Amino acid sequence: MSSQNQKESKNSLIPVTKWNDHHPWPPIGGLRHLIFFSETNDFKSAFKRVGRRVLVDEAEFFRCVEARNNEVASISTA
């Protein structure tokens, strides 16, 4: 199996309603808030829509969290 295939197989898509079965943060209400404002909060890449169902790309979600964290840190040190 190539390195690319291994990386792709580790990406998991979690339905919003099952998110808290995997992670304690954010609660579903907070996650829905991020989804609703995903166009303006830079989390759009973390959510995949399949029909009416919204799935969370777990790895991308935490990349977005880290990116936002780095933005805030750079603003506060400036």
Sequence and secondary structure as in RCSB ss.txt:
>XXXX:A:sequence
MSSQNQKESKNSLIPVTKWNDHHPWPPIGGLRHLIFFSETNDFKSAFKRVGRRVLVDEAEFFRCVEARNNEVASI
STA
>XXXX:A:secstr
  HHHHHHHH  EEEGGGHHHH SSS HHHHHHHHHTHHHHT GGGEEEETTEEEEEHHHHHHHHHHHHHHHHHH
HH 
